[in-house]
């Protein structure tokens, strides 16, 4: 009986994943026919990978539906009902750090940055920079929800600060920073931590889940931009000090 509940609605998930992958497969086949001309053995490996992707995405989305969302909302509801609701802030910080540290897309970005920069920007440095940035943003988001601070009070100064830092940052770090903002808002953060935020806002008196529970992802997208730009300024400062030394 439990197995039936776990896979309830799984056919709908399979349909959604199929509709998402079919256009990509068709595009790949067109390129294979007219441009790529990959050998048969390589094609077999690619389609094996596509099949594994299909299975992985399907199971992940089903797991989000029956696991992450209910668990996150339940945790948020419990912490929102506590007499010391401020615990949401440190818990949000810890979960933000862990979720970003485990985010596959973040690790891929860090690997590519290290590869393209020939090790100048180590993947570990980028990983900790992004993880800390997202952790701080989620802690701020929880504080905003508890105190009822409008989202614009944080977003506008944040992007103004980003634009100012771009003026003094290198093109490399500016480009990486804005890509990092999109990568950090991955499935780990969106599916679990957002559910906690919405769950907490739904039980806190005077808070609207639509107004106070949402908006966290915007802050998560902003935080890596600021953190990577700050990292770039620190790199520049280190280089300048290195040049001054005899």
Secondary structure, DSSP 8 states (H G I E B T S, - for coil): -HHHHHTTTHHHHHHHHHHHHHHHHHHHHHHIIIII---HHHHHHHHHHHHHHHHHHHHHHHHIIIIIHHHHHHHHHHHHTSS-TTHHHHHHHHHHHHHHHT-HHHHHHHHHHHHHTTTSS-HHHHHHHHHHHHHHHHHHHHHHHHHT--THHHHHHHHHHHHHHHHHS-HHHHHHHHHHHHHHS-HHIIIIIHHHHHHHHHHSTT--IIIIIS-HHHHHHHHHHHHHHHHHHHHHHHHHHHHH--
